[in-house]
Amino acid sequence: MVPTSTHWDLAVIGAGPAGAATALGALRAEPSLRVALLDRAAFPRDKACGDGVAPHVLDLLSGVGVTGLVDDRAPVDRLRLGRGGLVAERRMARPAWVVPRRVLDTRLVDAAVAAGAQLLRHRVRDVRHHGDAVVLDGEISAAVVVGADGAHSVVRRALGLTGGPVALAVRGYAPIPAERRGALVIEFADRHQLAYAWSFDLDDGRANVGYGEILHENCPAPSRVQLLERIEALLPGATAGGEHWVGHHLPLSTARWRPPTGRLLLAGDAAGLVNSLTGEGIYYAVASGIEAGRAAAAAQRVGRPEAAAERYARATRRILLPHLRHTAVAARLTRSTRVLEAGLRASAADQRVFDDLVELGLARGGLTPVMALGLGRALVAPFLPTGRLPEPP
C-alpha cells in the first residue's frame, strides 16, 4: 500500500495493542495530529498470546475514549493457581476476559482509525535520523516515531539497545474439558523455574492453552514438541484436539528499565515491558502506548518533538517503575520452591493475599504488607505443631 502522505507528526510502527494505544493516546490529546499506524500484516490477523485481558486494560482504554470493547464477550471471574497438587482457587475482585488477539487487535485498530489515525500496510526495515525527522525505509518521515513492533523490534535495534531476559512460550486453541471451564487455570512447573502451563476459557467450548518458561544462557531452547509435552505433563489432556500452535518470545521487564531519549520511543514488547512474574504484556502495552502517544502530542504542541522521549520517560517511570521493581523482586523470590508454594498456600488461605497477588501479576500492583504477612505465615506453618497456617488477623 502506498501512503497518501510521506510526512507525519507521528508514525507508529506496529498496530498491536501498544501501537493502537499510542495512536489513541496521541489523538485523544491532540485530534489534529497526523498519525500513521504501520503494520506489515493485514487485519484481522492472529498473534501468539494468552489472550487474557485484565479489567485494568479497559480502564486505561476508557480514558482515551474506547468503551464497549468486550461487551460481547463473557467475563471470567475465577483464577486457579496450582503446583503439584497444591491449589489456590478463588474469585477475582474484578473479572477478566479472554479475547483472541485476532479479535482484540482488530477492534483496537478500528478504534484508532476512527479517532483519526491512518493505517498503512508497510513492513519497516530501516530507521534513520535525517535532520529534524526520522525516516523509515527512505520513504516515510515523521517528527516522532514510536516502535511498538514487538520482541524483535527494528526500532530497538536502531537505538542500539540490547535485550534483557527472555521467555519462550507456545500457544494454541483446544477443546476445554469440563473441569477447567469458567476459569483461568495456571499450573506451575516443578522442574523449570519460572515456568507454567495455562488454560484460559474462551467460552465457546475452547481454551487458549499454552506453556512458557524463561530461557537461560548456555541452555538450548526447548523445541515445540518439548513445549507441548510440558503442557501435557502439567495439564493432562489440554492439548488434545489443539490447533494453531504458535511459539513466541517474551522480552521480560527488569527493575532497571530506562526509556531512550530523542524522537524514537518504544512501547510494549519492543520496550521489554512484559511482567517478569507472569508473562502478562497487554496491560503494559496499552499503558506504555497511551503514554507514548500523549508524550508525542505534548512535544509537538510546544514545538519540541525532539523532547518526546524525555516526556515519555518521566511519565512511564512514574507509573511503571515502582511496579517493575516489585515484580522483579517477586520473580526472584518465586524461583524458590518453598516461596512459590508458600505463596499458593497463603493465597488459598486469605482472599486479601490472593487479590494483591492478582494485582501484582496483571496490572501495576506491588508487594504489600498483607502479602508479606501471608507469605511469612505460610513459610513458618510447616514448623508449627499443627502444621497449619495461623489464622489471618
Secondary structure, DSSP 8 states (H G I E B T S, - for coil): ---S-SEEEEEEE--SHHHHHHHHHHHHH-TT--EEEEESS-SS----S--EE-HHHHHHHHTTT---TTTTS-EEEEEEEEETTEEEEEEEEEEEEE--HHHHHHHHHHHHHHHT-EEEE-----EEEETTEEEETTTEEEEEEEE---TT-HHHHHTT-----EEEEEEEEEE--GGGTTSEEEEE-SSSSSEEEEEEE-SSSEEEEEEEEE--TTS----HHHHHHHHHHHSTTTTTT-EEEEEEEEE---TT-----SSEEE-GGGGT-S-TTT---HHHHHHHHHHHHHHHHHHHHTT-GGGHHHHHHHHHHHHHHHHHHHHHHHHHHTTSHHHHHHHHHHHHH-HHHHHHHHHHHHSS----HHHHHHHHHHHHGGGSTT-S-----
